[in-house]
């Protein structure tokens, strides 16, 4: 699997509460993102682990090349502000 470097990509699972929380933050700010369900696209788990440096979800990759792993709502919102995606 390859990342679309123009989009935000979140790796996670449907049952992950941290993933659901991060999805809600992105959706509340109307930020488009690609969701890669690691239970469906199992070969993507290696890429998520490589980006994160460990096995954790969510792993969120941003167009600027940065990555957040299990971010708090405040950390994720701050990153979206830094990227100019929210006010």
Steps between C-alpha positions, in 0.01 A plus 500: 500500500616854423388823662324770303728781616239765418250364752481435869500125556385338822586137569279333756216259566127543536505373859777733619360772728799730439444459124133591535592804709755623242250441219250719685755781527577486128132478406401783737747726320384373158852378419521239226704191582556146384422231756694175467329229702782270607255214557397518134825607333730286714813560290480869596586413860871482416492853357311632802752338735790639297354853515423475872808313611274269697168314481241760597189654353405743376800593291431821310723606211488860379585655161804675651655160579434512872324226695299495819443182700207488740471880507279676750219709355702814581813366328306403188315832488828688545650310205198579285541868591872485416412360157244777448210255483306657789489846655 
